[in-house]
Structure formats: structure tokens, C-alpha cells
Amino acid sequence: MNATTPSWYDVVDGTWPAAAYSRHGVWTVRQGQGGGSRVSATTVADTDARITPQDIAEAEAAMQDLGQPLLFMVRKGETELDRQLQDRGYQIKDPVTVYACPTSQLTDVPVPPVTVLLVWEPLAIMREIWASGGINDARLAVMHRAAGPKVGFLGRHRDKPAGVAFAAIHQGVAMVHAVEILAHQRRAGMGRWIMRAAAFWAAQNGAHTISVVCTEQNSGANALYASLGMQTVGQYHYRHLPNGA
């Protein structure tokens, strides 16, 4: 966005952290403990390194030692790594876009009273809504690991629970995760109100930027973030072996 733009990948790690990180040669290996791809994928730590087949084998061995599936995150510009993984039979999984904008961009419209409640720790109904979208206890554990300011959002529509989300702040950037709207409460603008509520919370807690990550296949969410004027600031995808190794 400018010369002080953060590393969006660092923001992801800071707001949705793995259980542990370890360095193996040119790699950062994440221990996810069942918390999903973002906290389990291996990434290049030494961006100046020329990746070799031996390097990839070292990463594979480290992931196997953890009992995790072989999963790499390929970030923008890592075309040689992408090619090598493809040659080894790895397939693309879940292309992701990172969106961001200044918090002030989403605080121009006040959130109607009791439309979005700020709650931490999560209430039972929040856990139920997350569970309905596949966000299990292992992913809730990721939220609890976030070290910076953090909060949960409970959206309400027609006096009923409608949706949930989580946000945390890393180095002045708030990132929203785990947005889940109940199926029968969709198309009521709840996602928009949650993002605006997140922006107000972020500004009150010293964040100058609000961001979110979204898979390419989630067309509705991508349309929402674009309609809010959020800009694409980063992209990545995963590579995994289709046989489940």
C-alpha cells in the first residue's frame, strides 16, 4: 500500500498463529494441531535461497515427523517453488486473496445498536455457529493463541443470532478470521456489519488497517470485501498431494 506496508504473511501468522514454528534449512515448518491449512503449511523462510529437490525432501520429512499432511504455502513470486512442487505431483488447493483498507474507510457508517456484539471469550452460541461452518475446537484454540488484542463478534438479525467472526491485531493491522453467517440469516447484510464493527474495534485498539483473507471459491465473500472498497494486497495458494500423503 506504501513504503510502510506490513508483511501480510506476518499478519496472518500474528493473528492466526500455529501452535509452534521451527526452522528446517530454508523452511519455516508449522505445527497446526488440527487447526487447518494456515497453521499447518510449510513456507520458505529464506527468500534468497534457490530451492532444490533436497530442500523439499527435508521439508517433507519435517512435516512427516509432526504427523501432518504434506502441505506447502506458495506465496506471490515463488514461481520456481510452485513449479517444483507441481513436478512432484503436488496440486493447488484453496487459492487465497488478502484484502485490506484503512480502518477509517469502514467507520464512516455507525453500526446499529445490538447488531454486532463484541465478546471475548466466545459464548456457547458463538461456538455453535462456528461449529456449523466446520470451525472446530482446534481452530478455536488458534484464536486463543493470538497474542495481541483480540475479540469475537456475534452478529444479530431480527433479535436472533446471525453470524460470528474473530479478529486480532498484529503490528497495527487488524485481521478478521473465521467469518461464519448462518445460512438462514444470509443476504441480510450481516457480513457487512461485522466488518464495520471490526473496523471500529480495530481503530479503538490502535490499528490503522483492517484486513481479511478469503478463498477464491468464496465468491460471495470476495464480492462483499470488494464492495467495501477493500483492495487486494496479497495472494497465496497451497500445494498438497492428492493421495493424502
C-alpha positions in Angstrom: 0.0 0.0 0.0 3.0 2.2 0.7 6.6 2.0 1.9 5.4 1.0 5.4 3.1 -1.7 4.2 3.4 -4.7 6.5 4.2 -8.2 5.5 0.7 -9.7 5.1 2.0 -13.1 5.8 3.4 -12.0 9.1 0.0 -10.5 9.9 -1.6 -13.9 9.2 0.9 -15.6 11.5 0.5 -13.0 14.2 -3.3 -13.1 14.2 -3.9 -16.7 13.4 -0.8 -18.4 14.9 0.4 -22.0 14.7 1.0 -24.0 17.8 4.7 -24.0 17.1 7.2 -22.8 14.5 10.5 -24.5 13.7 13.3 -23.7 11.2 14.4 -26.6 8.9 17.0 -25.4 6.4 15.3 -22.9 4.2 11.9 -23.6 5.6 9.5 -22.5 8.3 7.6 -25.6 9.4 4.3 -25.0 11.3 2.7 -27.3 13.8 -1.0 -26.9 13.4 -2.5 -29.4 15.8 -5.5 -29.8 13.6 -6.2 -26.1 13.2 -6.3 -26.1 9.4 -4.1 -25.2 6.4 -2.9 -21.8 7.5 -1.4 -23.1 10.7 0.0 -26.3 9.2 1.6 -25.2 5.9 5.3 -25.0 5.4 6.7 -21.9 3.9 10.0 -20.6 2.5 11.9 -18.8 5.3 15.0 -17.9 3.3 13.6 -15.9 0.3 17.0 -15.6 -1.3 17.5 -19.4 -1.4 17.4 -21.4 -4.5 15.1 -24.3 -3.6 16.4 -27.7 -4.5 14.7 -31.2 -4.5 16.8 -32.0 -1.4 15.3 -28.9 0.3 11.8 -30.1 -0.5 12.6 -33.6 0.8 13.8 -32.0 4.0 10.6 -30.1 4.5 8.5 -33.3 3.7 10.5 -35.2 6.4 9.9 -32.5 8.9 6.1 -32.5 8.3 6.0 -36.3 8.4 7.8 -36.2 11.8 4.9 -34.0 13.0 2.4 -36.4 11.7 1.0 -33.8 9.4 -0.1 -33.9 5.7 2.5 -32.6 3.3 1.3 -29.1 2.7 3.2 -26.0 1.3 2.0 -22.4 1.2 3.2 -20.8 -2.1 3.3 -17.1 -1.9 3.3 -14.5 -4.7 6.5 -14.6 -6.7 7.5 -18.1 -5.6 7.1 -19.4 -9.1 10.1 -21.8 -9.0 8.9 -23.4 -5.9 5.4 -23.7 -7.4 6.9 -25.4 -10.5 9.0 -27.9 -8.5 6.0 -28.9 -6.3 3.8 -29.4 -9.4 6.5 -31.6 -10.9 6.5 -33.7 -7.7 2.7 -34.2 -8.0 1.5 -31.5 -5.7 -1.8 -30.0 -6.7 -3.2 -26.5 -6.0 -5.5 -26.2 -3.0 -7.5 -23.1 -1.9 -6.1 -20.0 -3.7 -6.4 -17.2 -1.2 -6.7 -13.4 -1.6 -5.7 -11.0 1.2 -7.8 -7.8 1.3 -7.1 -4.6 3.3 -8.0 -1.0 3.7 -7.6 1.8 6.3 -9.9 1.3 9.3 -11.3 4.8 8.7 -12.8 3.6 5.4 -15.2 1.3 7.3 -16.0 3.6 10.2 -18.0 6.2 8.2 -21.3 4.4 8.9 -22.2 3.6 12.5 -23.2 0.1 13.3 -26.9 0.0 14.6 -27.2 -0.8 18.3 -27.1 -4.5 19.3 -26.5 -5.5 15.6 -22.9 -6.8 16.4 -21.8 -7.6 20.0 -18.2 -7.7 20.9 -17.5 -10.8 23.1 -14.4 -12.5 24.4 -14.2 -15.3 25.3 -16.7 -16.9 22.9 -20.2 -17.7 24.1 -21.8 -21.1 23.6 -23.9 -19.8 20.7 -20.8 -18.5 19.0 -19.1 -21.8 19.3 -22.3 -23.5 17.9 -22.3 -21.2 14.9 -18.6 -21.7 14.2 -19.1 -25.5 14.5 -21.9 -25.4 11.9 -19.3 -24.0 9.5 -16.6 -26.5 10.3 -14.7 -24.2 12.7 -13.9 -26.8 15.4 -12.2 -26.7 18.8 -8.7 -26.9 17.1 -9.5 -23.6 15.3 -10.9 -22.1 18.4 -7.5 -22.9 20.0 -5.8 -20.9 17.3 -7.9 -17.9 18.3 -6.9 -18.3 21.9 -3.2 -18.4 20.9 -3.3 -15.0 19.3 -1.1 -12.8 21.5 -2.3 -9.3 20.6 -5.6 -7.6 21.2 -8.4 -9.9 20.0 -12.1 -10.1 20.1 -15.1 -12.2 18.9 -18.1 -10.8 17.1 -21.7 -12.0 17.5 -24.0 -10.6 14.8 -27.7 -10.4 15.3 -30.6 -10.0 12.9 -34.2 -9.8 13.9 -33.3 -10.4 17.5 -31.7 -13.7 16.6 -28.0 -14.8 16.4 -26.9 -14.5 12.8 -23.2 -14.8 12.5 -19.8 -14.7 14.1 -16.2 -13.7 13.4 -12.9 -13.3 15.1 -10.3 -10.5 14.9 -6.8 -9.9 16.3 -4.2 -7.1 15.8 -0.6 -7.5 14.8 1.7 -4.5 14.5 -1.1 -2.1 13.8 -3.1 -4.3 11.4 -6.3 -6.0 12.4 -7.1 -9.1 10.6 -10.6 -10.7 10.6 -10.9 -14.5 10.5 -13.5 -17.2 10.8 -16.4 -15.2 9.5 -19.5 -17.5 9.5 -23.0 -16.4 8.8 -25.9 -18.8 9.4 -27.5 -20.0 6.2 -31.0 -18.7 7.0 -29.6 -15.3 8.0 -27.6 -14.6 4.9 -28.4 -11.8 2.4 -29.3 -9.5 5.3 -26.1 -7.5 5.3 -24.7 -9.2 8.4 -21.2 -9.7 6.9 -21.0 -6.0 6.1 -22.0 -5.0 9.6 -19.5 -7.4 11.2 -16.7 -5.9 9.0 -17.7 -2.4 10.1 -17.9 -3.4 13.7 -14.4 -4.9 13.3 -13.1 -1.7 11.9 -14.5 0.4 14.8 -12.9 -2.1 17.3 -9.6 -2.0 15.4 -9.5 1.8 15.4 -10.2 1.9 19.1 -7.4 -0.5 19.7 -4.8 1.4 17.7 -4.9 -0.4 14.4 -4.6 1.7 11.3 -5.5 -1.0 8.8 -8.2 -3.7 8.7 -7.7 -6.9 6.6 -9.2 -10.2 5.9 -8.3 -13.4 3.9 -10.7 -15.1 1.6 -10.5 -18.2 -0.5 -11.1 -17.7 -4.3 -14.1 -20.1 -4.3 -16.0 -18.0 -1.8 -17.5 -15.7 -4.4 -20.0 -14.1 -2.0 -17.3 -13.0 0.5 -15.0 -11.8 -2.2 -17.8 -9.6 -3.6 -18.5 -8.3 -0.1 -14.9 -7.2 0.5 -14.7 -5.6 -2.9 -17.9 -3.7 -2.4 -16.5 -2.3 0.8 -13.6 -0.9 -1.2 -11.0 -3.2 0.3 -8.0 -3.7 -2.0 -6.2 -6.9 -2.9 -2.8 -6.7 -1.1 -1.6 -10.3 -1.2 -2.3 -13.7 -2.7 -1.1 -17.3 -2.0 -2.2 -20.8 -2.5 -1.4 -24.2 -1.1 0.1 -27.2 -2.8 -0.7 -30.7 -1.4 -0.5 -34.3 -2.6 -3.9 -35.5 -3.8 -3.3 -39.0 -2.3 -3.4 -37.5 1.1 0.2 -38.2 2.0 
